[in-house]
Amino acid sequence: MGQRSGQQTILIVDDAKENIHILAELLGSDFNIRAATCGAKALEIALSGNPPDLILLDVMMPEMDGYEVCRRQKNSAQTRGIPIIFITVRVSEEDEIYGFTLGAVDYITKPFSEVVVRARVGMHAELKRHRDYLESLSYLDALTGIANRRKFNEFLDYTWSFAERERMPISMIMADIDHFKKYNDHFGHQQGDVCLFRIGQTLKEVVFRETDVAARYGGEEFACILSNTGAEGAWTLAENLRLQILSLKIPHVHPSDECFVTVSLGIATMTPDREMDSNTLIKTADEALYRSKESGRNRVSF
């Protein structure tokens, strides 16, 4: 069951392999298919870095039934957004009410009807695609096209907790466009927006790991969260970012660096523990940024 880019992924969970084969035959041309024959494996896949878009879940399974799998999935913030369609031999009104109470979105009964399976799976997959699209918009900065402050805050909370649990370093880069008010005063706010967009896209290109995030922090200030990254790695990336932005050669009126737009950057690196919180990381990176500004701009401070 090879993965095809651009297609949504469906996880089929059933202890009877023949049922998995039937559903895979019905849906394999339109979706990427993954399979599990027990509840524990289903939860492992759902919690992985590559979760499914939709789960078809057998109700009656040994060790952990479908209801328990659904209950555990909906109790996890990481997986509660994945729609579940229960698979069952028969369904009573009481069964439906119980399943919907747990968070399932629909039922499909055995033996499978090709028309029903395609229609119901197709409908819920499309709804999931639409919800994901709307959610992605709510986390994007409208001007620069990169993560916004809301995404930054949520990502930092999650990454900080993970780094504390695993005793891993986390680094932050704060970046500020040098003399941006002068830029806006001379070139106008419309051109200022273009400048912000180009710098935001450069951050997106340089900070590209899935475990990191580059965000617009506010105004002309940007922030990058780098998980499992020590001081040396953060410094290398920050210096690369400074040089990449300078290489854009965006004209500026300020008489330095051949009159191109530059950024100042500040770095902080910490290994979280219970005695500190993520605000300490932000504050320390901001102090490093201030040091870059005070010592001449267009530089990195740690």
N, C-alpha and C positions, 0 to 999 in steps of 0.2 A: 504494500500500500504506500507507494511513493508520494512524497509531498510535491504539490504543484503550487508555485507562487501565484498569488492573487485569488486563490480559492479559499473559502472558509474551511475550517476543520471540524469534523464531527467525531466525537468519541462514542463508540458503541460499547455498552457494558452489559454482558450477559454470560452466565456460566455455561450456556449451551452454545458451542461454537457454530452449530448449523444456523442458529438465528443471526449470529454475527455475519456469516457468509451471505445470507439472504439479504440483509439490510445493506451490506457493502455492495452487493450487486445492484441493488435498486438505486443507491445514492452515489456510488463511486465515480460516475461520470461528471457529477456536478460539485462534489466536495472531496477534500482530502479526508481519508478515513483512518482513524486510530481505533484500537480495540483493547478491551480488558475483560478478563473472565472472572474478576472478583472485585469487591468493593474497595479493598485496600489499594489495589493497583490503580483503580479509577481515581481515587483521591490523590495518589502520587502524581499521576499525569496532570490532573487539574491544578495542582500546586506547583508544577514545574515552570521553568522559564518559557515554555511553549505550550500554554494551555489551549484547550479546544474552544471553539466558538459556541458549540452546542453539545449537549450530552443526551444520548438515548440510553435510558437506564432501566434495566430489568428490575421489577419489584421483588420477585422471589429468587433469592440467591442464598447459598449457605454462608455461615460465619457472620457476614454483614449484609443485611438485606438492603434493597434500594432505598427504603425510607430512611434508614440510618445513614446511608451515604449522602442522601439529600440533606438531612439534618446537619451533618458535619460540614458539608460544603457551604450551606447558607449561613453557618455560624462563623465562617472565615471571611474576613474583609477581602482577602486576595481572590476568593473564588465565588463569592455570592452573586456576582453579576453574570455568571454563566447559566443560560437557561437549561432547564432539565425537562425532558419529555419522558414520562414513565412508559415502560413497556409491560404489558400484563396480559394474561389469558382472558380475564374478564374483569370488568370494573363496575362496581355498584356505586350508587350515589354517595354512600358513606365513604367508599374508597376515594372517590374523586375529591370530596370535601377535605378528607385527611391529607391527600397529596397536595392539593392547592394550598392548604394551611401551612404545609412544610415549605412551600415556595416553588413547587413544580408549575410549569406553564401549560402542560397538556398531557393527554394520554393517547397511546396507540395500542390497539389490541391485537393479539395473535388469534388466528393466523393473519399474516400481514396482507393488507390490500395495497397494491402498488400505487393506486390513485390517492388513497388516504395518506400513506407514508410520504409520498412526494409533496402533496399539498401542505400537510401540517409541518413537515420539516422545512420546506421552502419558505413558508410564511414566517416561522419563528427565526429562521436564519436571516431573513431580510430585515425583520424587526431588530435583531441583534446588530446587524451591520449599520442600521440607521442610528441606534442608540450609541454605538461606538463612535460614529461620526460626530454626533452632537456632543459627546463627552470630550472628544479630541478638540473641538472648537472651544470648549469651556476652559481648556488648559493652555490655549495658545494666546500669545500676545498678538493682537490684531495687526499691529504695525510692522513688527519684525518677523513674524512667523515662527518664532521660537517659543519655548515655554514661558508662561507668565508667572507672576508672583505666587499665585495659588498653587501651581504645580511645583514651584520651588519649595514652598513651605511643606507640602505633603511629602515630596521626595526626600527632603532633608530629615523630616521626622522618621521616615521609614529607614533611610540609610544610616542615620545615627543609631537607631535601636539595633539594627543588624550589626553594625560595627562594634557596638558595646558588647553584644552577645558573643560575637566571634573574636573579640580582641583584635580588631583590624584597624589600621589607620584610615582616617578620612581627611581629605584636603578640600579647601575652598579657595577659589580665586575670585576676588572682587576687581572689576575693571570699570574705569570711568573715562569717558572721552574728554580729552584735554581741551580746555577753552571752548566748550560747546556753545556757551551763550554768545561768544563773539562770532562763532560760525553762523548761528541763527540770525544774529543781528545783521551780518553782512550778506549772506546768501538767501535768507528768508526761511520761514518754517517749513515750506514745502520741500525745499532742498535738504533741510535738516532731517525731515522724515526719511528721505532717500538715503542719507548718510547712516541713520540708525538702522535701516533695513540692511544695508550692505554689511555693516559691522555685525549685526545679529546673525546673518547668514554665514559670515566668516567663523563666528563662534561655533555655529552648528557643524561646520565642516571640520574644524579642529578638534572639538569635543564630540567625538562620534561613537564612543562605546555605549552600549545599551545600559551599562551600569552607572553611567554618568549623566549629568544634565547641565545644559547651558540655558540660562533664563535671563529675561529682562527684569532687573530688580526694581527699576523705577527711573523715570526720566532718561538720562543718558548713562545710567549705571547698569552694569550687567554682573551676573554672578554664575560661577560654575561649581558644581558639587562633584567631587571625584572620589568614588568609593574605592576602598582598598588601595589607596595611593599615598605613598610617603612624600617627604619633602622634596627629594631629588626629582621624582617623577612630576610633581606639581610644578616645580620650577622650570623644568624642561618644556612642559606644555605651555606655561604662561609666557615664557620667552618666545616660543614659536608663535603664539597668538599675537604678541606685540609686533613681531616682525611681519606676520601675515597681514595685519591691519595697515601697517606702514606701507607694505608693498601694493596696497590698493591705490595709493597715490591719489587720495581724495583731496582736491585743492583746499587750502585753508589760508586765511589772511594772517595768522599769527606768524611772526618772523622766526621760526625755528624749524629744524628738520626739513629744510627745503620747502616750507609752507604746505606740508601735507598734514592731514588729520592723524593724530596719534592717540594712544591710550596709556594711562597709568594703571598699574596692576599691583594688588596686594595679595599675599598668600598666607594662609594659616593651615597647619597640619596638626591633628590631634588623634590620639587613640582614646575614644570615649570611656568613661567610667561613671559610676553612680554619683560621684562628687561634682560632676559638671553637667551642663546641658548644651544643646545645640546653639543656643544664643551666644555662648562663649566663643564658638567657632566663628560666627558671623562678626562679633565685636572685634576679635583678634585680626581677622582678614581685613576688616574696615580700617583698623589702626595701621596695618601694613600699607593699605592703599593711601592713607593720609601721608605716610612717610614718603611714598613715591611722589606725591604731589608736592610736598614741601622741599624735596631734594632735587627738583628740576623737571619732573614729569617725563613721560615717555620712557618709563623704566619699570622694573619689577622689584618689589621689596618683600622680604620675608620676616 
